[in-house]
Amino acid sequence: MADAYNRVRYIGFPMAQTHPDRLAVIARLFGLAASPPGECRVLELGCADGGNIIPMALALPRSRFTGFDSAAQAVAQGRALVAALGLNNITLLERDLMEAGAELGEFDYIIAHGVYSWVPEEARERLLQICRDNLAPQGVAYVSYNALPGFHRREMFRQMLLFHLAGVEDPADRVRQAIAFIESLGQSAPSPLARALFAEELQHLTQSHWWYVYHDDLEPVNYAPYFHEFLAQARAHGLQYLGEAHFPEIESGLYNKPAVEKLRQWAQGDALRTEQYIDFVRGRLFRQTLLCRAEVALWPSPHPDPLTAMYFASAVSPVSPAPDLSPGVWEEFRAPHGAPLRSDDPQVKTALARLHAVWPQFMPFAELLAQAGGEPALLADFLLHTYGAELVEVSVRPDPFPLRPGERPVASPLARLQAKDGTLVTTLRHAQVDLADHIDRCLVQWLDGTRDRPALAAALHAFLESNPVAGAQPVTPESLEMRLDRLARQALLVA
């Protein structure tokens, strides 16, 4: 298997759902005393080139990180990046999953993204055993995997492709022929339903990176269990279900009350059986499951009390330019993701208005309560609901980055390196952002703390004179400040 990944690089990237901060929030909502992200130990199984774990190590210098992968070339590339960033809190190992064990040590968070479904049965068992043996008593393990019943559809097309591509060895040619084959079958399909299914698969193949299709869709091993089957496998290794890394998937608010009652009736009141029935309804094809040790006592459902010690941010915007925050007046708030929210409650409206005013800054619960007023329990309950509705972001730590550029601005060292190769860079929020243009790309590279604003303006003038950019406006103090503010709000600045 390592040969395939040495032959075609699997490019790593930051996945916010695996970050210790995200895992700590969800764990604490279920009563687990998860370690603070700023001082924790993290292990990533199948870390590839470190695209996910290296940004964590950079942003959390007092935490320790270990990653391993059997693909020698990917590990070498990751080590080169670690050296270029001068990091001393991360170790990348070239190691096979079957050879890893207790010598790795104990970890507060274990991440296995894109591994479980793509390895043989014995390796899947070994992965879960590592999640048990190397996990701290209050630790959290993240395991992603393809899931049934939704993956039945994807597997149908995968089997067609494996049959058709037998004998085709060149990786790029396999992907090209796979796309052409599905497109041709779609054009030949006699029924509207079949054509729609082929069109959906074609969209998946053409919108994914070719190396992703080669590894994820065309690998000979691609195992997909039902949730109850995965849960039985985890239990056999002394692990229990904690929740999902995407918190809205835990909440049942996606369904109306009669639907929820019907699901619970089918599940005979068992919360985990209810999860399986929800998968049936949703046709879920992928899970990002969180596990912990079986002996840990968990709350049966997320509780709002831990939120009183956390921090909140929200991209919600009031529909009205001047919302009325007084009692009894209905106002609507909308966010880029999630359903709109209407309320006439002054505490709710004030809380959302304050979070909107400081976005993307995180605000501590105590400060939000002081401004919104009302009962702490009611505010915590509201924040739990809006977190489940994707209207609010939650963190167990304050802002790790400044929202205003300093006198001599400094961009993240990783973003400065990445900007040399393109406009896609990693933020301090553990996500990727596409820089606005090539001027921002140059600016990020120059933000090393040695230049004040006049020096930055002079550098931009020189760049535009030697590299004319169509439609570019003259550099002014105002336009420079606008760019610096944008980079700060994108979480790309450390000072």
Sequence and secondary structure as in RCSB ss.txt:
>XXXX:A:sequence
MADAYNRVRYIGFPMAQTHPDRLAVIARLFGLAASPPGECRVLELGCADGGNIIPMALALPRSRFTGFDSAAQAV
AQGRALVAALGLNNITLLERDLMEAGAELGEFDYIIAHGVYSWVPEEARERLLQICRDNLAPQGVAYVSYNALPG
FHRREMFRQMLLFHLAGVEDPADRVRQAIAFIESLGQSAPSPLARALFAEELQHLTQSHWWYVYHDDLEPVNYAP
YFHEFLAQARAHGLQYLGEAHFPEIESGLYNKPAVEKLRQWAQGDALRTEQYIDFVRGRLFRQTLLCRAEVALWP
SPHPDPLTAMYFASAVSPVSPAPDLSPGVWEEFRAPHGAPLRSDDPQVKTALARLHAVWPQFMPFAELLAQAGGE
PALLADFLLHTYGAELVEVSVRPDPFPLRPGERPVASPLARLQAKDGTLVTTLRHAQVDLADHIDRCLVQWLDGT
RDRPALAAALHAFLESNPVAGAQPVTPESLEMRLDRLARQALLVA
>XXXX:A:secstr
 HHHHHHS       GGGSHHHHHHHHHHTT     GGG EEEEES TTSTTHHHHHHH TTSEEEEEES HHHH
HHHHHHHHHHT  SEEEEE  GGG  GGG  EEEEEE S GGGS HHHHHHHHHHHHHTEEEEEEEEEEEE BTT
HHHHHHHHHHHHHHTTT   HHHHHHHHHHHHHHHHHH  SHHHHHHHHHHHHHHHHS HHHIIIIIS S     
BHHHHHHHHHHTTEEEEEESSGGGT STTS HHHHHHHHHHTTT HHHHHHHHHHHHT  EEEEEEEETTS   S
S  SGGGGGSEEE   EESSSS   STT  EEEE SSS  EEE  HHHHHHHHHHHHHTTS EEHHHHHHHH S 
HHHHHHHHHHHHHTTS EEESS  SS SS  SS BB HHHHHHHTT SEEE TTSSEEE SSHHHHHHHHH BSS
  HHHHHHHHHHHHHHS  TT     HHHHHHHHHHHHHTT B  
